[in-house]
Amino acid sequence: MVRKDLDHTRSSLMMALSFVLPLVIWAIASYGPWWKVARQISLSAESPRLQSVYSVGDRLTPNIWKDFTTTIAQDNREIMAARESGQPTAGSARQNKKILRQIHPLAIANSWLTREQEIDDEAIRKTWLQVAAGELKAKKQPLSTENLAIIKSNAEMLAKAGTEYPKETLLKLLPESIEEVSRPVYLVPPDVVAVSFWKGITAGKPEEGDANAERKSLLQRYGESWRTIVLGFLLAILVAIPIGVLAGTFDLVSKLVEPFVNFFSYMPAPAFGVVLMAIFGLDLGPKIMLVFLGTLPSAILTISKTTRGLDGSLLEAAQTLGANQRQLITTVVLPGILPNLYKDLRLLFGTAWTWLVIAELLGFKSGLAEIIDTHGRRFQFDIVYPAILLIGLSGFFMDQILAYLARYFFPWVDQPKQGFFGRFFSARSRILGPSSPPAAATTLDSP
């Protein structure tokens, strides 16, 4: 029915469906039968017989993958045949270094080497010898039996050559891959995102000596994001509340402040990023100030509108009783707008989260934005989406908590008898809709 409220059961069902339906659409798009199976390379190699160079992370069709592995295996067979005939294939130091560097992606996955050691030939050579000797174990990305035999064979030749490189060609590691559905790189299935999210929030601090020891965990970056948001938002409301209340109470202040604030609100806060870095440095300062600048104009205008919506009869009654201007603000205006002001601050806190990603990219990258930017550039969306999801969940559940606490902060205001989520949506619709005067009147003792 038009303009008729649903009963409690139907209302709760519709609220649940508003979250379930997008998840179902995401699942259908991800798991649908229209995607082809592909092989994602986890260990690669090169051959002059191949027209293309395949890198780790590339996805190949089954036919191309078969041709790729067959070609590398054929190269190794020819090298072994030449050795057995007593006329081994001559190889240069440069060529053998290139073959040894094949192990670098595997070494990163197993924390044997860092990304910066991609061309550190001495470290790579040492890794081959340690793997062959059994000193390094492939725990996260295990080696096939064939590749382990190739590593041991090449390690023997490296040991015989001493500090030099062998004069004959080394064997190539056979390509390895993971079977995956050939979806678009941005369409990560829900289960992959869920696993990545769980690993991120349960990961402990890297052990000393680990190749990734300098990297911060997801929860550490999450804490940095909360610090940026809370400090920037608190600073904004500390400035906005007194200015907004005065502008909503006195027309002189309103005409002096609001035109410029309204003009300033059309200036995108990120445009001041360079200026903020010049003033506050490259660490935490410009990030907090960007959240501050992004939140402040809307906070002043919203609070002044809420103050202006106070029932004028309350002010007239207080003035009749002899209240001065200070008493009007402290005993009539502030108590009268407090419930609606609380709702405004809830909405403004949600707005502050929208500035987080831009703010944390100023100067030295930090927080969840660093994960989104760094891994997004590498198309690692299984890591990007959990960070984005964490931002959304944080803002949403924080607003839920604040909405729930409102019934205890302002028991005199009528609260709808709904569930936890129902209070959130009904309160948010009232904030976004036309403002209404407070339900309760404030009295003032006569002087």
Secondary structure as UniProt FT lines:
FT   TURN            2..3
FT   HELIX           8..31
FT   TURN            33..34
FT   STRAND          37..43
FT   TURN            48..49
FT   TURN            56..57
FT   STRAND          59..60
FT   HELIX           62..84
FT   TURN            85..86
FT   HELIX           93..100
FT   HELIX           101..103
FT   HELIX           104..109
FT   TURN            110..111
FT   HELIX           115..117
FT   TURN            118..119
FT   HELIX           121..132
FT   TURN            133..134
FT   HELIX           145..161
FT   TURN            162..163
FT   STRAND          176..181
FT   TURN            185..186
FT   HELIX           190..202
FT   TURN            208..209
FT   TURN            211..214
FT   HELIX           218..249
FT   HELIX           251..265
FT   HELIX           269..272
FT   HELIX           273..280
FT   HELIX           285..308
FT   HELIX           312..320
FT   TURN            321..322
FT   HELIX           325..327
FT   HELIX           328..333
FT   HELIX           334..353
FT   TURN            354..355
FT   HELIX           356..360
FT   HELIX           367..377
FT   TURN            378..379
FT   HELIX           381..409
FT   TURN            411..412
FT   HELIX           420..432
//
